[in-house]
């Protein structure tokens, strides 16, 4: 039985850092400068370690006329990035397939499945859930807690299932599908072209 909505743990969020500190002159492999939490292929980014970057003004656009320039402040959480200067090299060789806003009602779950030519990104918006993950046939199923602000990368071919772990509130998450052009090398797996 899950916790009531008003008792679900809210993850601690650090104060935003200035954009100038985040976009330093040298690039780095991990945009959040924290160890990756990886278990059997699934990569987790817990909300507390995802940097909050303060932009002031938000996307300035100084070349535009005054009414259309950026103003005010914005806080951006860089979940995954392959942009120059912040590239993590986690999503190279992929192209966009879909974006879903998924709500699982209390007690609901998706079926255990694998997308053979598609990576799946999850971003938890509301509620509390569980990710059940099986990286290869015959391996044990690993269960991880999902809370608001968590981000997850599931590689193509790995079985997974998302379940709402409460009977009181919906679990809402963004699901992004990325078509894999070339499977990255992973220990114990061969790299192969995917049509």
DOZAZA-820847 format. One record per residue (C-alpha): residue number from 1; x, y, z. Coordinates in Angstrom, 2 decimals. Last residue first. Example, Ala and Ser with C-alpha at 12.3 -4.5 7.8 and 13.67 -1.06 7.14 Angstrom:
DOZAZA-820847
MARVEX:pos:px:py:pz
MARVEX:2:13.67:-1.06:7.14 .
MARVEX:1:12.30:-4.50:7.80 .
***
This chain:
DOZAZA-820847
MARVEX:pos:px:py:pz
MARVEX:195:17.56:-1.13:-39.44 .
MARVEX:194:19.67:-1.74:-36.32 .
MARVEX:193:23.43:-1.88:-36.77 .
MARVEX:192:25.20:-3.94:-34.18 .
MARVEX:191:27.43:-3.46:-31.14 .
MARVEX:190:27.92:-6.76:-29.33 .
MARVEX:189:26.69:-7.20:-25.79 .
MARVEX:188:28.57:-8.45:-22.71 .
MARVEX:187:29.80:-4.97:-21.82 .
MARVEX:186:27.76:-2.41:-23.72 .
MARVEX:185:28.76:-0.97:-27.06 .
MARVEX:184:26.18:1.46:-28.38 .
MARVEX:183:23.43:0.15:-30.68 .
MARVEX:182:23.45:2.00:-33.98 .
MARVEX:181:20.54:3.97:-35.40 .
MARVEX:180:18.46:3.53:-32.24 .
MARVEX:179:15.03:5.12:-32.49 .
MARVEX:178:14.35:7.27:-29.45 .
MARVEX:177:11.07:7.02:-27.56 .
MARVEX:176:10.25:9.62:-24.93 .
MARVEX:175:7.89:8.88:-22.03 .
MARVEX:174:6.79:11.73:-19.76 .
MARVEX:173:5.36:10.57:-16.46 .
MARVEX:172:2.23:10.73:-14.33 .
MARVEX:171:1.46:8.24:-11.55 .
MARVEX:170:-2.13:8.62:-10.35 .
MARVEX:169:-3.05:8.81:-6.66 .
MARVEX:168:-4.57:6.65:-3.90 .
MARVEX:167:-3.89:2.96:-4.59 .
MARVEX:166:-0.16:3.52:-4.84 .
MARVEX:165:2.69:1.73:-6.59 .
MARVEX:164:1.82:2.89:-10.09 .
MARVEX:163:3.70:0.39:-12.22 .
MARVEX:162:6.23:0.78:-15.05 .
MARVEX:161:7.44:-2.34:-16.90 .
MARVEX:160:10.73:-3.11:-18.60 .
MARVEX:159:12.40:-5.60:-20.89 .
MARVEX:158:15.72:-4.50:-22.40 .
MARVEX:157:16.01:-4.64:-26.20 .
MARVEX:156:16.76:-0.96:-26.68 .
MARVEX:155:18.29:0.70:-23.61 .
MARVEX:154:16.27:2.15:-20.73 .
MARVEX:153:17.23:5.70:-19.66 .
MARVEX:152:15.58:7.04:-16.49 .
MARVEX:151:14.92:10.52:-15.05 .
MARVEX:150:13.69:11.19:-11.50 .
MARVEX:149:12.00:14.56:-10.79 .
MARVEX:148:8.90:13.09:-9.16 .
MARVEX:147:9.57:9.61:-7.70 .
MARVEX:146:10.29:6.17:-9.20 .
MARVEX:145:11.42:3.33:-6.94 .
MARVEX:144:13.54:0.61:-8.58 .
MARVEX:143:12.82:-3.08:-9.13 .
MARVEX:142:15.29:-5.47:-10.77 .
MARVEX:141:14.05:-8.58:-12.57 .
MARVEX:140:16.66:-11.34:-12.53 .
MARVEX:139:18.39:-12.37:-15.77 .
MARVEX:138:16.87:-15.12:-17.90 .
MARVEX:137:16.41:-12.99:-21.00 .
MARVEX:136:18.43:-9.76:-20.75 .
MARVEX:135:18.25:-6.40:-18.96 .
MARVEX:134:15.11:-7.18:-16.93 .
MARVEX:133:13.58:-4.04:-15.44 .
MARVEX:132:10.63:-3.38:-13.13 .
MARVEX:131:10.24:0.37:-12.57 .
MARVEX:130:8.15:1.28:-9.56 .
MARVEX:129:5.83:4.18:-8.92 .
MARVEX:128:5.12:7.32:-6.97 .
MARVEX:127:3.04:10.29:-7.98 .
MARVEX:126:3.76:13.21:-10.28 .
MARVEX:125:6.16:14.24:-13.07 .
MARVEX:124:8.52:11.29:-13.52 .
MARVEX:123:10.74:11.52:-16.60 .
MARVEX:122:11.21:8.31:-18.60 .
MARVEX:121:13.50:7.82:-21.59 .
MARVEX:120:13.07:4.74:-23.79 .
MARVEX:119:15.61:3.43:-26.32 .
MARVEX:118:14.21:1.91:-29.50 .
MARVEX:117:15.17:-0.84:-31.90 .
MARVEX:116:14.02:-3.90:-29.90 .
MARVEX:115:11.46:-2.21:-27.66 .
MARVEX:114:11.13:-4.63:-24.77 .
MARVEX:113:7.99:-5.41:-22.81 .
MARVEX:112:6.57:-6.05:-19.34 .
MARVEX:111:3.01:-4.75:-19.50 .
MARVEX:110:2.23:-1.25:-18.22 .
MARVEX:109:0.86:-0.87:-14.72 .
MARVEX:108:-2.27:0.38:-12.94 .
MARVEX:107:-2.78:0.30:-9.13 .
MARVEX:106:-3.87:3.94:-8.98 .
MARVEX:105:-4.25:5.34:-12.52 .
MARVEX:104:-1.24:5.40:-14.80 .
MARVEX:103:-0.85:8.72:-16.59 .
MARVEX:102:1.45:8.95:-19.62 .
MARVEX:101:2.45:12.19:-21.37 .
MARVEX:100:4.03:10.65:-24.46 .
MARVEX:99:6.83:11.82:-26.79 .
MARVEX:98:7.70:9.78:-29.89 .
MARVEX:97:10.43:8.50:-32.28 .
MARVEX:96:13.29:11.02:-32.06 .
MARVEX:95:16.61:9.92:-33.47 .
MARVEX:94:19.45:7.98:-31.88 .
MARVEX:93:23.11:7.57:-32.81 .
MARVEX:92:24.44:9.36:-29.74 .
MARVEX:91:22.17:9.16:-26.70 .
MARVEX:90:24.61:8.54:-23.82 .
MARVEX:89:27.46:10.60:-25.24 .
MARVEX:88:27.07:13.08:-22.37 .
MARVEX:87:27.18:16.19:-24.53 .
MARVEX:86:27.15:19.45:-22.56 .
MARVEX:85:29.60:21.55:-24.59 .
MARVEX:84:28.00:20.66:-27.91 .
MARVEX:83:24.40:19.49:-27.41 .
MARVEX:82:23.97:15.78:-26.65 .
MARVEX:81:22.00:16.34:-23.47 .
MARVEX:80:19.98:14.42:-20.88 .
MARVEX:79:18.10:15.77:-17.84 .
MARVEX:78:19.33:19.39:-17.91 .
MARVEX:77:17.06:20.99:-15.30 .
MARVEX:76:16.35:24.55:-16.44 .
MARVEX:75:15.44:27.44:-14.16 .
MARVEX:74:14.16:30.58:-15.88 .
MARVEX:73:14.48:34.23:-15.00 .
MARVEX:72:12.82:37.29:-16.45 .
MARVEX:71:13.18:38.51:-20.02 .
MARVEX:70:13.79:37.10:-23.46 .
MARVEX:69:13.50:39.41:-26.43 .
MARVEX:68:10.27:39.63:-28.40 .
MARVEX:67:8.96:43.01:-27.18 .
MARVEX:66:12.41:44.57:-27.72 .
MARVEX:65:12.85:43.60:-31.40 .
MARVEX:64:14.87:40.40:-31.88 .
MARVEX:63:18.69:40.18:-32.17 .
MARVEX:62:19.01:40.11:-28.36 .
MARVEX:61:17.36:36.65:-28.22 .
MARVEX:60:17.73:36.39:-24.38 .
MARVEX:59:16.81:32.72:-23.83 .
MARVEX:58:15.61:33.26:-20.21 .
MARVEX:57:17.16:36.42:-18.84 .
MARVEX:56:18.58:35.42:-16.47 .
MARVEX:55:19.18:31.67:-16.74 .
MARVEX:54:19.49:29.66:-13.52 .
MARVEX:53:20.59:26.03:-13.87 .
MARVEX:52:19.14:23.32:-11.64 .
MARVEX:51:21.54:20.38:-11.58 .
MARVEX:50:20.16:16.85:-11.44 .
MARVEX:49:21.61:15.17:-8.34 .
MARVEX:48:18.52:15.49:-6.09 .
MARVEX:47:16.14:14.35:-8.83 .
MARVEX:46:17.76:10.93:-9.17 .
MARVEX:45:19.29:10.23:-12.55 .
MARVEX:44:18.92:6.55:-13.26 .
MARVEX:43:20.64:4.56:-16.05 .
MARVEX:42:19.26:1.13:-16.83 .
MARVEX:41:21.99:-1.26:-18.01 .
MARVEX:40:22.01:-3.71:-15.14 .
MARVEX:39:22.03:-0.99:-12.46 .
MARVEX:38:23.37:2.46:-13.25 .
MARVEX:37:23.38:5.46:-10.96 .
MARVEX:36:25.62:7.89:-12.81 .
MARVEX:35:28.05:9.67:-10.53 .
MARVEX:34:27.48:13.43:-10.25 .
MARVEX:33:28.76:16.28:-12.39 .
MARVEX:32:25.24:16.97:-13.67 .
MARVEX:31:26.30:17.35:-17.28 .
MARVEX:30:28.37:14.15:-17.14 .
MARVEX:29:30.99:13.96:-19.88 .
MARVEX:28:32.36:17.45:-19.42 .
MARVEX:27:33.00:20.37:-21.71 .
MARVEX:26:35.56:23.09:-21.09 .
MARVEX:25:34.74:26.81:-21.17 .
MARVEX:24:32.06:26.47:-18.51 .
MARVEX:23:28.34:26.31:-19.29 .
MARVEX:22:27.19:25.39:-15.76 .
MARVEX:21:29.03:28.17:-13.96 .
MARVEX:20:27.90:30.80:-16.48 .
MARVEX:19:24.31:29.52:-16.18 .
MARVEX:18:24.30:30.44:-12.49 .
MARVEX:17:23.55:27.51:-10.15 .
MARVEX:16:20.02:26.83:-8.95 .
MARVEX:15:19.61:26.00:-5.26 .
MARVEX:14:19.69:22.29:-4.53 .
MARVEX:13:16.50:20.26:-4.74 .
MARVEX:12:15.50:17.83:-2.02 .
MARVEX:11:13.03:15.23:-3.24 .
MARVEX:10:9.45:15.50:-2.06 .
MARVEX:9:8.49:12.31:-0.22 .
MARVEX:8:4.89:11.30:-0.72 .
MARVEX:7:2.92:12.21:2.43 .
MARVEX:6:0.34:14.55:0.83 .
MARVEX:5:-0.43:11.95:-1.85 .
MARVEX:4:-1.17:9.21:0.70 .
MARVEX:3:1.61:6.62:0.93 .
MARVEX:2:1.44:3.37:-0.98 .
MARVEX:1:0.00:0.00:0.00 .
***
